Amino acid sequence: MAMGKTMEKPEILAPAGDFICLQAALDAGADAVYFGLGTFNMRARSGVNFAEDDLPEIARRCRERGVRAYLALNAIMFEGEVGDVERTIVAAKPYVDAFIVSDWGVISLCKKHGAAFHVSTQMSTSNSEAVRFLAAQGATRVVLARECTLREVAEIVEKLEGAAEIECFVHGAQCVAESGRCFMSHDVFGKSACRGECNQPCRRKFVVKAVDLYEDADGNPVHADAKAQFEVEPHTVLSARDLCSLAFVDRLMAAGIASFKIEGRARNANYVKTVVAAYRRAVDAVAEGSYTPELVAELTESVKTVFHREFSDGLYFGRPGADQFADSEDSLATEVKRHVGVVIDYFLKAGIAQVKIQDRAIRPGDRLQIHGKTTGVAELTLGELRRDDETPQVGEKGTWVTFRAPRCRVGDKVFLLEPTNR
C-alpha cells in the first residue's frame, strides 16, 4: 500500500565494519551507522572493527553528511572489565550519538557519564512495559526482540506514546537462538556468541547417528543397523533463513518504527552499498506514494546479487516454523566479485584511473567495482582501455591499463563483477 507524502521516514541504520563499508553506507543513503571498536560488542572477534584512534575520522565523515553514529557495546561485561568499558565510553562519547548496550552495568556507566544509549536486541525486550521501564532508566531507544510480530510491534509503539523510539531489524542474518543469545559456539569451540566470538556451528549440515545401547559379549551392537547415520534433510536444521523486509516496508513504516536496522557488520562493502541503497529507495518510495510490487521485485533482485541465504519474512507474521530454516549452508548471491588489481594512479581532471592488473583480465563492457577507504564503493561499466598510444581489447594479467572511472585513489582495489550462474 502507498503512504502519503506526509509519512515520516524511519532512520535507515547501516552496518560499518571498516572505512570502506562506512563510506559505502554514507554514499548509499544511510541515515545512521553502527560500528564496534574491537571489544565488548557482538562482532568483537570477527575482524570487522575500528580502532579508538579512528573515532575522529568516523565522526567527521558522518557529521559532514548529517548521519548519526552509534557505537556497539552490547556484549556482556565481566567484573574485571568495568574499568575498560568505562574508559571506552568516556573516550568515545564526544564522537558518537549513542551507545548500543545490553548489560545493566554498561547502562549504569552510560548514565554515570551522561551518555545516550540504545538498548540492544540482546536484552529481548518484547513488550511495552519493558520498554517503559528501560525508558525510565534513560534509554532513548529500544531495539525490540526479533521474536516480536509486526502486530505486536505496532501495539508496543502505540502504547508507548513516544516514551522511547523503537528500532527493528529489517534485513540480514538471523540467529536460531532467542534474540541471538546462544551457547552453541561456546560449548563446541569455547567461543561465546554473547562475547562476539561466535563460530556459527549452527550454519552447518548435521548428521544423525544411531546409537545402540545393547552389545553382545564381544562388544558388538546387537542390532545390525546400529551404526546407521543420516544427513538431516532437507534443511540445515539450525540455520535460520535471512530476513528480507522489502516486500512489506510500507507496513513496517505504518507500525511507527523509528529505525530500520540492517544486519551485516561482517559483510563486505558491496553488501552494505547494495542493501542500504535498496532500503533507501523503498522507504523513499513509500513516503512519495510510488511503492509498487514492480519496485519491490526490482529491489529484491538487487539484494540477491550480494551475500544471502534463502530469504524469509522473519518472525513478523508468526512464530518460528519449519519454513524459517535454510536449505543451503552457502551464499545464494547471484553475483560474485573477483579481484582484478589495484589503482596505481588517478588523473583527476581527465577522470582516468591507471590500474595494475594482478589477478584477472578485464575487457570493455565488464562491470567493475573500485573499493577504497575514502572511495567507498564506486561502480562502472568498463569502456575503452588504453596503454600509452595503444587501445588493447584485453587488460592482461601482469600489465597496466587506463580507463575512465569515478573518483578513486591510489591503493584502491579493483574487482570484476560476474554472475554466479545460479
C-alpha positions as CSV (number, residue, x, y, z in Angstrom):
1,M,0.0,0.0,0.0
2,A,1.2,3.5,-0.6
3,M,1.6,6.2,2.0
4,G,1.0,9.9,1.7
5,K,3.8,12.4,1.4
6,T,3.5,13.5,5.0
7,M,4.6,10.0,6.1
8,E,7.6,10.3,8.5
9,K,10.5,8.3,7.2
10,P,12.3,5.9,9.6
11,E,16.0,6.1,10.0
12,I,17.9,3.7,7.8
13,L,20.7,2.3,10.1
14,A,23.6,0.6,8.3
15,P,26.4,-1.6,9.5
16,A,30.0,-0.5,9.1
17,G,32.9,-2.9,9.6
18,D,35.6,-0.7,8.2
19,F,36.1,2.6,6.4
20,I,35.2,1.2,3.0
21,C,31.9,0.0,4.4
22,L,31.3,3.2,6.2
23,Q,31.8,5.3,3.1
24,A,29.6,2.8,1.1
25,A,26.8,3.3,3.7
26,L,27.1,7.1,3.5
27,D,27.0,7.1,-0.3
28,A,24.1,4.7,-0.4
29,G,21.9,7.0,1.7
30,A,22.1,5.7,5.2
31,D,20.8,8.0,7.9
32,A,22.9,6.4,10.6
33,V,25.7,3.8,11.0
34,Y,26.7,1.4,13.8
35,F,30.1,0.0,14.4
36,G,32.4,-1.5,17.0
37,L,35.9,-0.8,18.4
38,G,37.1,-4.4,18.7
39,T,35.9,-5.2,22.2
40,F,32.7,-5.5,24.1
41,N,30.4,-5.9,21.1
42,M,28.7,-8.7,19.2
43,R,31.3,-8.8,16.4
44,A,34.3,-8.4,18.7
45,R,36.3,-11.2,17.2
46,S,35.2,-11.1,13.6
47,G,37.9,-8.7,12.4
48,V,35.3,-6.0,11.4
49,N,36.0,-3.3,13.9
50,F,37.6,0.1,14.1
51,A,40.3,1.3,16.4
52,E,39.7,4.1,19.0
53,D,42.0,6.3,17.0
54,D,39.5,6.1,14.1
55,L,36.8,7.8,16.1
56,P,37.5,11.4,15.0
57,E,37.5,10.4,11.3
58,I,34.3,8.4,11.7
59,A,32.7,11.4,13.3
60,R,33.9,13.8,10.7
61,R,32.6,11.8,7.8
62,C,29.2,11.2,9.4
63,R,28.7,14.8,10.6
64,E,29.6,16.1,7.2
65,R,26.6,14.2,5.8
66,G,24.3,14.7,8.8
67,V,24.5,11.0,9.6
68,R,24.3,9.7,13.1
69,A,27.0,7.3,14.5
70,Y,26.3,4.6,17.1
71,L,28.9,2.6,18.9
72,A,28.1,-1.0,19.8
73,L,29.0,-2.0,23.4
74,N,26.4,-4.8,23.5
75,A,28.4,-7.8,24.8
76,I,28.1,-8.9,28.4
77,M,30.6,-7.2,30.7
78,F,32.6,-9.2,33.3
79,E,33.8,-7.8,36.7
80,G,37.4,-7.2,35.6
81,E,36.3,-5.2,32.6
82,V,34.3,-2.4,34.2
83,G,37.2,0.0,34.1
84,D,38.0,-0.7,30.4
85,V,34.4,-0.3,29.3
86,E,34.1,3.0,31.3
87,R,37.2,4.3,29.7
88,T,35.8,3.4,26.2
89,I,32.6,5.3,27.0
90,V,34.5,8.4,28.1
91,A,36.8,8.3,25.1
92,A,34.0,7.7,22.5
93,K,31.3,9.9,23.9
94,P,32.4,13.1,22.0
95,Y,32.3,11.2,18.7
96,V,29.1,9.2,18.8
97,D,25.4,9.9,19.1
98,A,24.6,6.9,21.3
99,F,25.9,3.6,22.6
100,I,24.1,0.3,21.8
101,V,24.1,-1.7,25.1
102,S,22.7,-4.8,26.6
103,D,24.3,-5.1,30.0
104,W,22.9,-3.4,33.1
105,G,26.4,-2.5,34.2
106,V,27.1,-0.7,30.9
107,I,23.8,1.1,31.2
108,S,24.9,2.3,34.6
109,L,28.2,3.6,33.2
110,C,26.4,5.4,30.4
111,K,24.1,7.1,32.9
112,K,27.1,8.0,35.1
113,H,28.8,9.9,32.2
114,G,25.6,11.3,30.7
115,A,26.0,9.2,27.5
116,A,22.9,8.5,25.4
117,F,22.2,4.8,25.0
118,H,20.0,2.4,23.0
119,V,19.1,-1.0,24.4
120,S,20.2,-3.8,22.1
121,T,18.0,-6.7,20.9
122,Q,20.2,-8.9,23.1
123,M,18.0,-7.7,26.0
124,S,15.0,-9.5,24.4
125,T,12.6,-6.6,25.0
126,S,9.2,-7.8,23.7
127,N,6.5,-5.7,25.4
128,S,5.6,-2.1,26.2
129,E,6.0,-2.5,30.0
130,A,9.7,-3.5,29.5
131,V,10.3,-0.6,27.1
132,R,8.7,1.9,29.5
133,F,10.9,0.6,32.3
134,L,14.0,0.9,30.1
135,A,13.0,4.4,29.1
136,A,12.7,5.3,32.8
137,Q,16.3,4.2,33.2
138,G,17.3,6.7,30.5
139,A,17.1,4.6,27.2
140,T,16.2,6.8,24.3
141,R,15.7,3.8,22.0
142,V,15.0,0.1,22.4
143,V,15.7,-2.5,19.7
144,L,12.9,-5.0,20.1
145,A,13.4,-8.7,20.3
146,R,13.4,-10.3,16.9
147,E,10.6,-12.6,18.1
148,C,8.0,-9.8,18.0
149,T,5.4,-10.0,15.3
150,L,4.6,-6.9,13.3
151,R,1.2,-6.6,15.0
152,E,3.0,-6.7,18.4
153,V,5.5,-4.1,17.3
154,A,2.7,-1.7,16.2
155,E,0.9,-2.2,19.6
156,I,4.0,-1.5,21.5
157,V,4.7,1.7,19.6
158,E,1.1,2.9,20.1
159,K,1.1,2.2,23.8
160,L,4.5,4.0,24.3
161,E,3.1,7.3,23.1
162,G,6.6,8.5,22.4
163,A,8.2,7.4,25.6
164,A,11.1,5.9,23.6
165,E,11.9,5.2,20.0
166,I,11.6,1.7,18.6
167,E,14.2,0.1,16.4
168,C,13.7,-3.2,14.5
169,F,15.8,-5.3,12.2
170,V,14.7,-5.3,8.6
171,H,17.4,-7.2,6.7
172,G,20.2,-9.8,7.1
173,A,21.2,-12.9,9.0
174,Q,19.0,-14.2,11.8
175,C,20.2,-16.4,14.8
176,V,18.3,-19.5,15.7
177,A,18.6,-18.6,19.4
178,E,16.3,-16.2,21.2
179,S,17.4,-12.7,20.2
180,G,20.8,-14.0,19.3
181,R,21.8,-15.4,22.7
182,C,23.3,-18.8,22.1
183,F,25.8,-21.0,23.8
184,M,26.3,-23.5,21.0
185,S,29.6,-22.0,19.8
186,H,30.7,-21.7,23.4
187,D,30.0,-25.3,24.1
188,V,31.7,-26.6,20.9
189,F,34.6,-24.2,20.4
190,G,34.9,-22.2,23.7
191,K,33.9,-19.1,21.7
192,S,30.9,-17.3,23.2
193,A,28.3,-15.6,21.0
194,C,27.5,-13.4,23.9
195,R,31.0,-12.0,23.7
196,G,31.0,-11.5,19.9
197,E,33.1,-14.6,19.2
198,C,30.5,-16.9,17.6
199,N,32.0,-19.5,15.1
200,Q,28.4,-20.2,13.8
201,P,28.3,-24.0,14.1
202,C,24.5,-23.7,13.5
203,R,25.1,-22.8,9.9
204,R,26.4,-26.3,9.0
205,K,24.6,-29.5,8.0
206,F,24.3,-32.1,10.6
207,V,24.4,-35.9,10.7
208,V,22.1,-38.1,12.9
209,K,23.8,-41.3,14.1
210,A,22.0,-44.3,15.6
211,V,23.3,-45.3,19.0
212,D,22.8,-48.9,20.2
213,L,22.8,-49.3,24.0
214,Y,22.9,-53.1,23.7
215,E,26.0,-55.1,22.9
216,D,26.9,-58.8,22.8
217,A,29.7,-60.4,24.8
218,D,32.2,-59.3,22.2
219,G,31.1,-55.6,22.5
220,N,29.4,-55.6,19.1
221,P,26.0,-53.9,18.7
222,V,23.1,-56.3,18.9
223,H,21.1,-54.6,16.1
224,A,22.6,-54.8,12.6
225,D,21.6,-51.2,11.8
226,A,23.1,-49.7,14.9
227,K,25.9,-47.9,13.0
228,A,23.5,-46.2,10.6
229,Q,23.8,-42.5,10.1
230,F,21.8,-39.9,8.1
231,E,22.3,-36.4,6.9
232,V,19.5,-34.3,8.3
233,E,17.5,-33.2,5.3
234,P,16.1,-31.1,3.7
235,H,17.3,-28.2,5.9
236,T,20.4,-27.1,7.7
237,V,18.2,-27.6,10.7
238,L,19.7,-24.9,13.0
239,S,20.5,-22.3,10.3
240,A,17.7,-19.6,10.1
241,R,16.9,-18.0,6.8
242,D,17.9,-14.4,6.2
243,L,15.4,-11.6,6.8
244,C,14.3,-9.5,3.9
245,S,11.6,-6.9,4.5
246,L,11.4,-5.1,1.2
247,A,8.0,-6.6,0.4
248,F,6.4,-5.0,3.5
249,V,8.4,-1.8,4.1
250,D,5.1,0.1,3.9
251,R,3.7,-2.0,6.8
252,L,6.8,-1.5,8.9
253,M,6.6,2.2,8.4
254,A,2.9,2.2,9.2
255,A,3.7,0.5,12.5
256,G,5.7,3.5,13.6
257,I,9.2,2.0,13.8
258,A,11.7,4.8,14.2
259,S,14.8,3.0,12.9
260,F,15.2,0.2,10.3
261,K,18.3,-1.8,11.2
262,I,20.3,-3.6,8.6
263,E,22.4,-6.6,9.9
264,G,25.9,-7.1,8.4
265,R,28.9,-5.7,10.2
266,A,30.8,-8.8,9.0
267,R,29.7,-8.3,5.4
268,N,31.7,-6.5,2.7
269,A,31.2,-3.0,1.3
270,N,29.3,-4.2,-1.8
271,Y,26.7,-5.8,0.5
272,V,26.4,-2.6,2.5
273,K,26.1,-0.4,-0.6
274,T,23.6,-2.7,-2.3
275,V,21.3,-3.4,0.7
276,V,21.3,0.2,2.1
277,A,20.5,1.6,-1.4
278,A,17.6,-0.8,-1.8
279,Y,16.0,0.2,1.5
280,R,16.7,3.8,0.8
281,R,14.7,3.6,-2.4
282,A,11.9,1.5,-0.7
283,V,11.5,3.9,2.2
284,D,11.5,7.0,-0.1
285,A,9.0,5.3,-2.5
286,V,6.6,4.6,0.4
287,A,6.8,8.2,1.5
288,E,6.3,9.5,-2.0
289,G,3.4,7.1,-2.9
290,S,5.4,5.3,-5.5
291,Y,5.9,2.0,-3.7
292,T,4.7,-0.8,-6.1
293,P,5.1,-4.5,-6.5
294,E,7.3,-3.9,-9.5
295,L,9.7,-1.8,-7.4
296,V,9.7,-4.5,-4.7
297,A,10.6,-7.1,-7.3
298,E,13.4,-4.9,-8.7
299,L,14.9,-4.2,-5.3
300,T,14.7,-7.8,-4.2
301,E,16.6,-8.9,-7.2
302,S,19.2,-6.3,-6.4
303,V,19.8,-7.6,-2.9
304,K,20.0,-11.1,-4.2
305,T,23.2,-10.1,-6.0
306,V,25.1,-10.0,-2.7
307,F,25.7,-12.5,0.1
308,H,22.5,-14.0,1.4
309,R,20.8,-17.3,2.4
310,E,17.2,-18.0,1.4
311,F,15.0,-15.1,2.3
312,S,12.1,-15.1,4.7
313,D,9.8,-12.6,6.4
314,G,11.5,-13.3,9.7
315,L,9.0,-13.6,12.6
316,Y,7.0,-10.5,11.7
317,F,4.0,-12.6,10.6
318,G,4.2,-15.5,13.1
319,R,6.3,-17.6,15.4
320,P,9.0,-19.9,14.1
321,G,8.2,-22.9,11.9
322,A,10.0,-25.3,9.6
323,D,9.8,-22.7,6.8
324,Q,12.2,-20.5,8.7
325,F,15.2,-22.7,8.1
326,A,17.7,-22.6,5.2
327,D,18.1,-25.4,2.7
328,S,21.7,-24.4,1.9
329,E,24.7,-23.6,4.0
330,D,26.2,-21.5,1.2
331,S,25.5,-18.0,0.0
332,L,22.9,-17.7,-2.8
333,A,24.3,-14.5,-4.2
334,T,23.7,-14.1,-7.9
335,E,26.9,-12.2,-8.4
336,V,30.5,-12.7,-7.3
337,K,33.3,-10.2,-7.3
338,R,36.8,-11.3,-8.4
339,H,39.9,-9.3,-7.6
340,V,41.4,-7.7,-10.6
341,G,44.2,-5.4,-9.4
342,V,45.0,-2.1,-7.7
343,V,44.8,1.6,-8.7
344,I,48.3,2.9,-9.1
345,D,47.3,6.5,-10.3
346,Y,44.3,8.6,-10.9
347,F,44.2,11.6,-13.2
348,L,41.6,13.8,-11.6
349,K,41.0,16.4,-14.4
350,A,40.6,13.6,-17.0
351,G,38.7,11.2,-14.8
352,I,41.1,8.4,-15.7
353,A,42.3,5.6,-13.5
354,Q,45.5,3.7,-14.1
355,V,45.2,0.1,-12.8
356,K,47.8,-2.6,-12.4
357,I,46.2,-5.9,-13.5
358,Q,47.2,-8.6,-11.0
359,D,44.7,-11.5,-10.8
360,R,42.1,-11.3,-13.6
361,A,42.0,-9.9,-17.1
362,I,39.4,-7.3,-18.0
363,R,37.6,-6.2,-21.2
364,P,35.5,-3.4,-22.4
365,G,31.9,-4.0,-21.3
366,D,32.9,-5.6,-18.0
367,R,31.2,-4.4,-14.8
368,L,33.8,-3.2,-12.2
369,Q,33.8,-2.0,-8.7
370,I,36.6,0.0,-7.0
371,H,36.8,-0.3,-3.2
372,G,38.7,2.1,-1.0
373,K,38.7,3.6,2.5
374,T,37.9,7.1,1.1
375,T,36.3,6.0,-2.2
376,G,33.8,3.6,-0.6
377,V,32.4,1.5,-3.5
378,A,32.4,3.0,-7.0
379,E,30.9,1.0,-9.8
380,L,31.3,1.4,-13.6
381,T,30.9,-0.4,-16.9
382,L,34.3,-0.6,-18.5
383,G,34.8,1.5,-21.6
384,E,37.8,1.8,-23.8
385,L,41.1,0.6,-22.4
386,R,44.3,2.4,-23.1
387,R,48.1,1.8,-22.6
388,D,50.1,4.8,-23.8
389,D,49.0,5.0,-27.5
390,E,47.5,1.6,-27.7
391,T,43.9,0.6,-27.2
392,P,44.1,-3.1,-26.1
393,Q,41.0,-5.2,-26.2
394,V,42.1,-7.0,-23.1
395,G,43.8,-5.9,-19.9
396,E,46.0,-8.9,-19.3
397,K,47.4,-10.0,-16.0
398,G,50.9,-8.5,-15.4
399,T,50.1,-5.3,-17.4
400,W,48.6,-1.9,-16.6
401,V,45.8,-0.1,-18.4
402,T,44.0,3.2,-18.0
403,F,40.2,3.8,-18.4
404,R,37.6,6.3,-17.4
405,A,36.4,5.8,-13.8
406,P,34.7,7.6,-11.0
407,R,36.9,9.4,-8.5
408,C,39.2,6.8,-6.8
409,R,42.6,6.8,-5.0
410,V,46.0,5.1,-5.3
411,G,45.8,1.8,-3.5
412,D,42.1,1.2,-4.1
413,K,41.3,-2.4,-5.0
414,V,39.5,-3.2,-8.3
415,F,37.0,-6.1,-8.7
416,L,35.2,-7.7,-11.6
417,L,31.5,-8.5,-11.1
418,E,30.4,-11.7,-12.6
419,P,27.1,-13.7,-12.5
420,T,27.3,-16.9,-10.4
421,N,25.0,-18.8,-12.9
422,R,22.7,-19.9,-10.1
